[in-house]
């Protein structure tokens, strides 16, 4: 396969895979940490309505879904892309960073969570994926 097409496929597959990990963790977060009764994690309006009821523990799964989704997408991209294009993992983190930023703005999350999420859930995960998938 042409290296350009391979790299484009790597990025697209990484975005889809990372999105699946992210959405799966958000969807099933209630199995790990009980959410307020009546809250629907898949409904942005519900998220805005219930945000005042959230405790610190309720932000663990969203952070993990962002971080692990980015890590999975970036790692898959790193495994698929050509050796010289390993920097493509940062495209994945950039896409997820923009999505995370948009979500944080839409739901008016607490400032402490926004800072932690934007600082640690995206670009550090791409760096980690790059370290994991770099070929000698």
Helices and strands as residue ranges (DSSP letters): H 3-27, G 29-31, H 44-50, G 51-53, H 58-80, G 83-88, H 89-107, H 111-120, H 123-133
